[in-house]
């Protein structure tokens, strides 16, 4: 997926569990693609509705954050490499194949079905 992303809004689409009748989950998404937007990220926020995509990104930190977050590392095909929960004041290990990072409030990604091996999709609002 060689496309470049822009700052903006869209939706994160997580496929349902095959064979278990799982429904597709759609989550509001903020995209932070510019240096300025990636640097700010979730700093100074008490919550987020949905998730934030940092792109390009191979690692994150939670210095200056007010809340613990779930972090999912995605490869260039938007397949989840790993998911972890990070408390404020932590430095995440860089992931070699990671091209994008999803951030959300701690504990929500498991409920969305975001876990290693899942390929997510992004939909963007026009305009």
C-alpha positions, -999 to +999 in steps of 0.1 A: +000+000+000+022+028-013-002+056-008+005+086+013-021+097+039-032+132+048-044+147+081-081+143+084-109+120+094-123+087+083-132+053+096-113+023+108-130-009+095-122-042+114-134-074+098-156-097+118-145-131+130-148-157+102-169-186+111-182-170+143-208-147+127-188-117+139-199-084+127-177-059+110-167-031+134-165+005+122-147+031+144-143+069+140-107+076+129-085+107+131-054+106+107-022+123+118+001+122+088+019+155+089+049+160+112+030+185+133-001+162+138+020+131+145+041+150+171+009+162+189-009+129+186-030+124+217-010+146+240-031+168+263-063+148+257-084+131+284-101+108+259-106+100+222-137+089+203-125+060+182-088+058+172-060+079+158-037+067+130-001+080+131+015+076+097+043+070+089+053+057+124+073+028+137+071+035+174+054+058+199+058+072+234+034+082+261+054+109+277+030+138+285-001+116+281-030+118+305-044+083+299-032+048+292-037+038+255-039+008+233-012+008+206-015-013+174+015-015+151+005-020+114+026-030+084+024-014+050-006-036+041-025-025+072-021-059+089-017-057+127+017-068+138+011-064+175-011-047+201+000-035+235-014-012+263+009+016+274+006+036+305+016+073+305+054+080+306+065+050+286+086+046+255+074+019+230+099-004+213+103+003+176+087-024+154+109-031+123+080-037+098+057-011+113+046+017+089+015+029+108+005+031+144-031+031+157-038+046+191-070+044+212-082+044+248-068+015+268-089-017+265-110-009+235-090-026+207-097-061+220-134-054+218-130-041+183-112-073+172-079-055+166-052-081+173-021-095+156-027-109+121-060-090+115-060-068+083-079-036+089-092-012+063-094+026+062-122+046+047-118+084+043-143+112+042-143+131+010-133+168+009 
